Amino acid sequence: MRFVDEAIINIRAGKGGNGCVSFRREKFIPKGGPDGGDGGDGGSVYVRGSSKLLSLYDFRLKRNYAAEGGHSGGGSQMFGRKGKDLILDLPVGTLLYAIRADGVEELVADLSEPDEEILLCRGGRGGHGNEFFKSATMRTPRFAQPGEEGESIKVRLELKILADAGLLGLPNAGKSTFISKVSAARPKIANYAFTTLTPNLGVMINEYDTDQRMVIADIPGLIEGAHEGQGLGHRFLKHVERTRFLVHILSIEDVDLEDPWSGFDLINEELIKFDTVLGDRLQIQVINKIDLADAELVEHLKEKAAEDGRTIYFMSALDGVGVEEVVEEMWRLRDTLDMSAPVNTARTWEPEDEDEDDDDFSDVEVVWVTEE
């Protein structure tokens, strides 16, 4: 299955069933009166967050979704059946933007929790049958109310991965090797740039408390100009927005002895240019692949980090050296952060409540029939 993080779909709720025009006709009851039943309400459309889905690929294949319409009423005061609701399962982390007629987009839902359900389109109300309209002054109403159309909406789906930690860095920094060592994820690993073309998710389990789990997102490597779409560009920068903290990994091969931390600074500048909030996101900075350098260089970099007042971890994800210290710091940072961080500012839109039925029929749309 391909990783797809955007799709545009059309959603329509079910139309309400029509009311029935009927009169009771039985032997010895020549004037039984109206007995047409109401139509059933149309089905509504809900969206639900699912932790089992990781892509919007299915919504690229099918773009139109509609709930079942309500059934029409019948004689003998039989009410029509309500249409079945439609529930669309979307990956957790999906944002839904309504595309208005003028092209303006409005955020209508943010599925940030598993099994969270949000009403997106309400089904049309079923029409009243002629039995509903009978009164002392209207003994034989020969009309019924048609069902109302259900709400419809055109939606752009955008998936932003939700994770506790996001692995960030230049291409070929060893992020995929690290996530394969600390979780059961098995991403593609090779010695060339842009090995990872799509985000990978891994779950790390605390060895001291197996109920404690941390979701890690391996974000494809970024380069200078990523905020403008260079390399893999901002297509994957958006996934960093939904992580609570970052593990910034730099290969020792990319360390410039004259300016050792320039690799970190380059990516951090791209984060700020893409979204200033990301510049304040907490980071664990790690230099990886120390197995490729001699001990003197590693010791020199550690002393340089201390002089510059920077907390930098050194590891070899391939050999496992220093990995434990990085993992301990990840758990420590996760436990100190508020569980809702980063703050979710997305708001959810709901359709306005329908007015309750009343006896004022001045605005009732009716269909007239002639009694046989």
VEXVEX-868703 format. One record per residue (C-alpha): chain; x, y, z; residue number from 1. Coordinates in pm, 1 decimal. Layout:
VEXVEX-868703
SITE:A:X:Y:Z:NUM
...
This chain:
VEXVEX-868703
SITE:A:0.0:0.0:0.0:1
SITE:A:135.0:344.4:-90.8:2
SITE:A:164.5:617.0:172.0:3
SITE:A:-82.8:890.0:79.3:4
SITE:A:-135.5:1185.0:312.7:5
SITE:A:-381.9:1399.8:113.3:6
SITE:A:-710.8:1333.9:-65.7:7
SITE:A:-1025.4:1522.8:-169.2:8
SITE:A:-1363.3:1352.2:-131.2:9
SITE:A:-1732.0:1440.6:-166.7:10
SITE:A:-1968.9:1347.5:116.1:11
SITE:A:-2347.6:1352.6:111.8:12
SITE:A:-2594.8:1259.7:385.1:13
SITE:A:-2909.4:1066.3:298.6:14
SITE:A:-3227.6:1233.8:176.5:15
SITE:A:-3531.2:1207.8:401.8:16
SITE:A:-3814.4:981.4:291.2:17
SITE:A:-4135.7:1131.8:151.0:18
SITE:A:-4453.2:1142.3:354.1:19
SITE:A:-4746.5:935.6:231.8:20
SITE:A:-5090.3:1051.0:119.8:21
SITE:A:-5336.8:780.6:213.4:22
SITE:A:-5695.1:746.5:337.7:23
SITE:A:-5840.1:465.1:536.0:24
SITE:A:-6073.2:258.3:315.2:25
SITE:A:-6242.1:-31.5:483.9:26
SITE:A:-6583.4:-187.8:461.6:27
SITE:A:-6840.7:-10.4:676.9:28
SITE:A:-6591.1:275.7:737.2:29
SITE:A:-6654.3:505.1:441.4:30
SITE:A:-6485.2:807.0:597.6:31
SITE:A:-6187.8:657.9:779.3:32
SITE:A:-5983.9:972.0:737.7:33
SITE:A:-5619.0:1029.0:644.9:34
SITE:A:-5366.3:767.3:757.9:35
SITE:A:-5048.9:845.2:558.2:36
SITE:A:-4732.5:791.4:762.7:37
SITE:A:-4415.9:1002.1:782.5:38
SITE:A:-4101.1:929.9:584.7:39
SITE:A:-3787.1:821.0:767.4:40
SITE:A:-3493.4:1051.6:827.2:41
SITE:A:-3193.1:1018.4:598.5:42
SITE:A:-2873.0:865.1:730.9:43
SITE:A:-2602.8:1096.4:864.1:44
SITE:A:-2229.6:1079.8:789.2:45
SITE:A:-1976.1:1051.3:1070.0:46
SITE:A:-1596.5:1040.1:1058.6:47
SITE:A:-1406.2:827.6:1308.4:48
SITE:A:-1039.0:810.5:1398.3:49
SITE:A:-879.9:469.4:1352.7:50
SITE:A:-536.7:368.4:1479.1:51
SITE:A:-535.0:74.6:1234.4:52
SITE:A:-508.4:300.6:928.4:53
SITE:A:-183.4:472.6:834.7:54
SITE:A:-264.1:619.7:492.9:55
SITE:A:-539.0:792.3:293.5:56
SITE:A:-473.2:569.8:-6.5:57
SITE:A:-826.0:422.2:-15.0:58
SITE:A:-973.5:772.1:-41.8:59
SITE:A:-772.2:836.4:-357.7:60
SITE:A:-944.2:535.8:-517.0:61
SITE:A:-1298.1:624.2:-410.0:62
SITE:A:-1394.0:988.3:-382.4:63
SITE:A:-1774.7:993.2:-342.6:64
SITE:A:-1948.8:878.8:-24.6:65
SITE:A:-2320.0:891.5:56.9:66
SITE:A:-2534.5:769.7:344.4:67
SITE:A:-2856.8:577.8:284.8:68
SITE:A:-3174.6:776.2:224.9:69
SITE:A:-3481.4:743.4:444.3:70
SITE:A:-3769.2:524.9:325.5:71
SITE:A:-4105.4:676.6:233.7:72
SITE:A:-4402.6:646.4:464.5:73
SITE:A:-4695.6:419.3:390.6:74
SITE:A:-5068.9:386.9:449.7:75
SITE:A:-5216.9:273.3:779.3:76
SITE:A:-4990.4:520.0:957.7:77
SITE:A:-4675.3:327.1:865.3:78
SITE:A:-4361.0:531.5:915.1:79
SITE:A:-4068.6:489.7:676.2:80
SITE:A:-3744.5:335.3:802.5:81
SITE:A:-3455.5:568.6:886.0:82
SITE:A:-3158.0:551.9:648.3:83
SITE:A:-2842.3:386.2:779.6:84
SITE:A:-2569.3:619.2:899.8:85
SITE:A:-2234.6:610.5:721.3:86
SITE:A:-1919.0:603.3:934.2:87
SITE:A:-1592.7:679.1:755.6:88
SITE:A:-1282.4:547.9:931.3:89
SITE:A:-981.3:776.3:885.8:90
SITE:A:-627.6:751.9:1024.7:91
SITE:A:-573.4:918.8:1359.3:92
SITE:A:-416.6:1258.2:1291.7:93
SITE:A:-635.4:1340.5:991.3:94
SITE:A:-748.1:1700.1:946.1:95
SITE:A:-1066.5:1766.3:746.7:96
SITE:A:-1102.7:2095.3:560.6:97
SITE:A:-1435.7:2189.2:405.0:98
SITE:A:-1390.1:2341.6:59.4:99
SITE:A:-1649.6:2614.1:17.8:100
SITE:A:-1796.2:2730.2:-312.1:101
SITE:A:-1555.1:3023.2:-326.0:102
SITE:A:-1258.2:2790.4:-281.3:103
SITE:A:-1188.5:2895.0:77.6:104
SITE:A:-1102.3:2607.7:311.8:105
SITE:A:-1228.0:2579.9:668.6:106
SITE:A:-1113.3:2329.1:928.0:107
SITE:A:-1417.4:2125.1:1033.8:108
SITE:A:-1265.7:1829.6:1220.2:109
SITE:A:-940.0:1709.8:1371.3:110
SITE:A:-928.6:1337.5:1446.0:111
SITE:A:-661.8:1341.7:1714.0:112
SITE:A:-791.5:1050.9:1923.5:113
SITE:A:-864.9:685.1:1834.7:114
SITE:A:-1237.1:597.4:1806.6:115
SITE:A:-1330.5:966.3:1818.5:116
SITE:A:-1651.1:1022.8:1617.1:117
SITE:A:-1756.8:1355.8:1469.8:118
SITE:A:-2082.9:1432.2:1291.2:119
SITE:A:-1995.2:1577.4:952.2:120
SITE:A:-2323.0:1580.1:754.6:121
SITE:A:-2667.2:1545.7:906.2:122
SITE:A:-2927.9:1344.5:718.8:123
SITE:A:-3237.7:1510.6:578.0:124
SITE:A:-3556.5:1506.4:782.5:125
SITE:A:-3832.8:1278.5:666.7:126
SITE:A:-4150.2:1440.2:531.5:127
SITE:A:-4479.3:1426.6:718.7:128
SITE:A:-4763.5:1216.8:583.6:129
SITE:A:-5112.4:1358.0:545.0:130
SITE:A:-5220.9:1201.5:875.5:131
SITE:A:-4993.9:1454.2:1048.9:132
SITE:A:-5179.5:1752.4:897.6:133
SITE:A:-5534.8:1657.8:994.5:134
SITE:A:-5713.7:1895.8:1227.4:135
SITE:A:-6060.9:2010.9:1319.0:136
SITE:A:-6057.5:2253.9:1026.8:137
SITE:A:-5872.3:2024.7:784.7:138
SITE:A:-6046.7:1688.9:791.4:139
SITE:A:-5909.3:1544.5:469.4:140
SITE:A:-5563.8:1685.0:383.5:141
SITE:A:-5470.7:1566.7:35.5:142
SITE:A:-5104.4:1655.1:53.7:143
SITE:A:-4788.1:1529.8:217.4:144
SITE:A:-4445.7:1671.7:280.4:145
SITE:A:-4145.8:1550.8:75.8:146
SITE:A:-3826.9:1453.9:252.7:147
SITE:A:-3554.2:1711.6:293.7:148
SITE:A:-3219.5:1681.3:119.9:149
SITE:A:-2928.4:1572.3:336.2:150
SITE:A:-2630.5:1798.2:392.7:151
SITE:A:-2336.3:1765.1:155.7:152
SITE:A:-1977.7:1879.6:173.9:153
SITE:A:-1655.7:1865.6:-26.1:154
SITE:A:-1364.7:1783.2:202.1:155
SITE:A:-987.8:1788.9:171.3:156
SITE:A:-826.9:1526.6:393.8:157
SITE:A:-478.8:1593.9:525.4:158
SITE:A:-293.9:1339.0:736.5:159
SITE:A:-39.7:1460.4:989.9:160
SITE:A:117.1:1175.4:1180.1:161
SITE:A:65.2:1182.2:1556.8:162
SITE:A:368.5:1062.7:1753.2:163
SITE:A:546.0:1124.4:2081.2:164
SITE:A:887.1:1165.3:1919.7:165
SITE:A:988.8:1264.2:1569.9:166
SITE:A:1326.8:1159.7:1428.4:167
SITE:A:1472.0:1449.5:1235.7:168
SITE:A:1792.5:1509.1:1046.2:169
SITE:A:1979.9:1531.8:719.1:170
SITE:A:1953.5:1246.5:468.3:171
SITE:A:2146.0:929.6:560.4:172
SITE:A:2186.5:1034.4:926.3:173
SITE:A:2092.8:687.2:1050.7:174
SITE:A:1737.7:758.8:1166.1:175
SITE:A:1596.5:440.2:1013.4:176
SITE:A:1868.7:229.5:1178.0:177
SITE:A:1788.7:388.5:1514.2:178
SITE:A:1412.6:326.6:1492.5:179
SITE:A:1477.7:-34.4:1386.8:180
SITE:A:1692.6:-84.6:1698.5:181
SITE:A:1446.7:55.5:1952.3:182
SITE:A:1118.8:-70.1:1801.9:183
SITE:A:976.6:-343.7:1582.1:184
SITE:A:965.6:-112.8:1279.2:185
SITE:A:1166.5:-239.0:982.1:186
SITE:A:1220.6:53.6:745.2:187
SITE:A:1440.8:34.6:438.8:188
SITE:A:1805.4:90.7:534.4:189
SITE:A:2079.0:164.8:279.8:190
SITE:A:2394.8:373.9:252.5:191
SITE:A:2263.0:653.0:30.9:192
SITE:A:2060.3:969.8:69.2:193
SITE:A:1679.8:969.2:75.9:194
SITE:A:1652.4:598.8:158.2:195
SITE:A:1334.3:680.5:351.4:196
SITE:A:1073.3:820.9:114.8:197
SITE:A:770.4:798.4:344.6:198
SITE:A:732.7:844.9:721.9:199
SITE:A:771.7:527.5:928.3:200
SITE:A:608.3:466.2:1265.3:201
SITE:A:755.1:255.0:1541.9:202
SITE:A:636.7:179.3:1895.0:203
SITE:A:896.5:161.0:2172.7:204
SITE:A:796.3:-29.1:2487.5:205
SITE:A:942.8:55.2:2828.5:206
SITE:A:1138.1:-250.9:2947.0:207
SITE:A:1054.2:-170.3:3310.8:208
SITE:A:682.9:-106.2:3252.6:209
SITE:A:540.5:-276.7:2945.1:210
SITE:A:223.7:-67.2:2968.7:211
SITE:A:429.2:242.7:2886.4:212
SITE:A:467.7:289.9:2511.4:213
SITE:A:614.4:562.5:2294.7:214
SITE:A:524.4:622.3:1930.2:215
SITE:A:821.2:731.0:1718.3:216
SITE:A:793.8:880.2:1368.8:217
SITE:A:1088.9:848.3:1131.2:218
SITE:A:1060.4:1157.6:910.7:219
SITE:A:1239.0:1144.2:570.3:220
SITE:A:1565.7:1339.1:556.1:221
SITE:A:1549.1:1716.1:505.7:222
SITE:A:1792.7:1945.3:328.4:223
SITE:A:1848.1:2318.7:297.4:224
SITE:A:1548.6:2480.5:130.3:225
SITE:A:1309.0:2212.9:254.4:226
SITE:A:1055.0:2478.1:362.3:227
SITE:A:1036.2:2581.3:-5.8:228
SITE:A:989.3:2224.4:-125.0:229
SITE:A:1353.4:2138.5:-194.9:230
SITE:A:1434.9:1767.2:-169.5:231
SITE:A:1137.4:1593.3:-11.2:232
SITE:A:1037.9:1940.7:102.8:233
SITE:A:745.1:2057.8:311.2:234
SITE:A:544.8:1750.7:209.3:235
SITE:A:691.1:1581.1:517.1:236
SITE:A:776.3:1884.2:729.3:237
SITE:A:407.0:1901.1:823.4:238
SITE:A:434.9:1565.3:1000.6:239
SITE:A:682.7:1719.5:1245.8:240
SITE:A:408.1:1955.6:1365.4:241
SITE:A:219.3:1677.2:1543.8:242
SITE:A:512.2:1532.8:1741.6:243
SITE:A:558.4:1622.8:2109.3:244
SITE:A:936.2:1647.1:2089.7:245
SITE:A:1213.5:1585.9:1836.9:246
SITE:A:1518.9:1361.8:1827.4:247
SITE:A:1756.8:1547.3:1598.2:248
SITE:A:2017.8:1308.2:1457.1:249
SITE:A:2334.3:1420.1:1278.0:250
SITE:A:2582.6:1178.6:1123.3:251
SITE:A:2940.9:1231.2:1233.9:252
SITE:A:3022.7:1223.3:861.4:253
SITE:A:2836.3:1557.2:825.8:254
SITE:A:3021.3:1726.3:1112.2:255
SITE:A:3234.5:2022.4:1004.1:256
SITE:A:3525.4:2056.5:1248.2:257
SITE:A:3527.4:2434.4:1205.9:258
SITE:A:3156.5:2457.5:1286.2:259
SITE:A:3052.7:2117.3:1431.8:260
SITE:A:2689.2:2204.7:1498.8:261
SITE:A:2608.4:2361.3:1161.7:262
SITE:A:2417.1:2046.4:1058.9:263
SITE:A:2180.7:2091.4:1352.0:264
SITE:A:2144.5:2464.3:1286.1:265
SITE:A:2065.7:2412.3:916.9:266
SITE:A:1765.0:2189.1:984.0:267
SITE:A:1647.4:2404.6:1275.2:268
SITE:A:1642.9:2706.3:1045.7:269
SITE:A:1427.3:2513.9:801.2:270
SITE:A:1186.5:2427.5:1082.9:271
SITE:A:1155.0:2792.7:1183.9:272
SITE:A:1099.2:2905.6:824.0:273
SITE:A:827.1:2644.8:783.4:274
SITE:A:658.2:2720.3:1117.3:275
SITE:A:800.3:2942.4:1390.4:276
SITE:A:635.5:2724.7:1657.0:277
SITE:A:858.4:2434.4:1553.6:278
SITE:A:1162.1:2638.7:1649.5:279
SITE:A:1054.7:2612.1:2014.9:280
SITE:A:987.6:2237.3:2003.5:281
SITE:A:1208.6:2052.0:2251.8:282
SITE:A:1491.1:1852.3:2093.4:283
SITE:A:1732.2:1579.4:2185.4:284
SITE:A:2040.6:1635.9:1971.9:285
SITE:A:2238.0:1324.2:1880.7:286
SITE:A:2552.2:1262.2:1677.5:287
SITE:A:2531.9:917.3:1521.2:288
SITE:A:2777.2:679.3:1351.3:289
SITE:A:3060.4:739.3:1597.3:290
SITE:A:3188.2:394.7:1494.2:291
SITE:A:3314.1:560.8:1174.5:292
SITE:A:3538.6:807.7:1361.3:293
SITE:A:3834.8:761.5:1588.8:294
SITE:A:3803.2:801.0:1964.5:295
SITE:A:4002.7:1125.8:1968.9:296
SITE:A:3757.1:1302.2:1736.4:297
SITE:A:3459.6:1186.0:1942.6:298
SITE:A:3625.5:1304.7:2262.5:299
SITE:A:3707.6:1639.0:2101.0:300
SITE:A:3341.6:1687.4:2000.0:301
SITE:A:3223.6:1602.2:2351.4:302
SITE:A:3458.0:1864.5:2497.3:303
SITE:A:3345.2:2116.6:2234.3:304
SITE:A:2979.5:2054.0:2321.4:305
SITE:A:3053.8:2110.8:2690.5:306
SITE:A:3237.1:2435.5:2611.1:307
SITE:A:2945.0:2559.0:2400.2:308
SITE:A:2692.2:2460.4:2667.2:309
SITE:A:2513.1:2216.1:2438.9:310
SITE:A:2375.4:1881.3:2557.1:311
SITE:A:2458.3:1639.9:2277.3:312
SITE:A:2443.5:1263.1:2289.1:313
SITE:A:2685.1:1043.2:2095.9:314
SITE:A:2587.9:698.8:1970.0:315
SITE:A:2633.3:431.3:1707.4:316
SITE:A:2286.3:303.9:1621.8:317
SITE:A:2443.5:21.7:1421.9:318
SITE:A:2655.0:-112.4:1709.5:319
SITE:A:2418.7:-5.0:1988.2:320
SITE:A:2680.3:214.3:2157.9:321
SITE:A:2517.8:508.2:2338.5:322
SITE:A:2165.5:409.4:2227.0:323
SITE:A:2054.6:333.4:2582.5:324
SITE:A:2142.0:685.2:2701.3:325
SITE:A:1938.9:838.4:2416.8:326
SITE:A:1641.3:613.0:2493.0:327
SITE:A:1653.0:703.8:2863.0:328
SITE:A:1649.2:1071.9:2775.8:329
SITE:A:1353.0:1016.3:2541.2:330
SITE:A:1152.0:853.4:2820.5:331
SITE:A:1252.6:1127.2:3064.3:332
SITE:A:1149.9:1402.2:2825.0:333
SITE:A:824.0:1228.5:2737.9:334
SITE:A:728.9:1198.0:3105.4:335
SITE:A:803.6:1564.7:3177.2:336
SITE:A:591.2:1692.9:2890.8:337
SITE:A:220.6:1755.4:2922.0:338
SITE:A:30.6:1470.9:2756.9:339
SITE:A:-145.1:1717.5:2525.9:340
SITE:A:179.0:1873.5:2398.1:341
SITE:A:204.1:2004.7:2137.1:342
SITE:A:-117.1:2193.9:2207.9:343
SITE:A:-396.7:2101.6:1970.8:344
SITE:A:-552.6:2429.8:1858.4:345
SITE:A:-775.6:2283.0:1589.7:346
SITE:A:-1143.6:2347.6:1639.0:347
SITE:A:-1425.5:2121.0:1541.4:348
SITE:A:-1725.8:2242.2:1345.6:349
SITE:A:-2070.1:2089.0:1391.0:350
SITE:A:-2386.1:2148.6:1187.6:351
SITE:A:-2646.0:2365.6:1353.3:352
SITE:A:-2917.5:2184.7:1543.7:353
SITE:A:-3243.9:2136.3:1361.1:354
SITE:A:-3554.7:2299.4:1505.6:355
SITE:A:-3802.6:2067.1:1668.4:356
SITE:A:-4124.4:1984.2:1488.0:357
SITE:A:-4412.7:2221.4:1562.9:358
SITE:A:-4764.4:2282.3:1440.1:359
SITE:A:-4685.9:2587.8:1229.7:360
SITE:A:-4719.5:2467.9:869.4:361
SITE:A:-4680.6:2807.7:702.3:362
SITE:A:-4344.8:2715.1:551.7:363
SITE:A:-4422.7:2351.0:478.1:364
SITE:A:-4341.4:2234.9:126.9:365
SITE:A:-4624.6:2011.5:12.1:366
SITE:A:-4708.4:1783.6:-273.2:367
SITE:A:-5073.9:1796.8:-375.6:368
SITE:A:-5258.7:1492.6:-499.7:369
SITE:A:-5610.3:1435.2:-620.8:370
SITE:A:-5820.4:1182.4:-430.3:371
SITE:A:-5958.1:912.5:-650.9:372
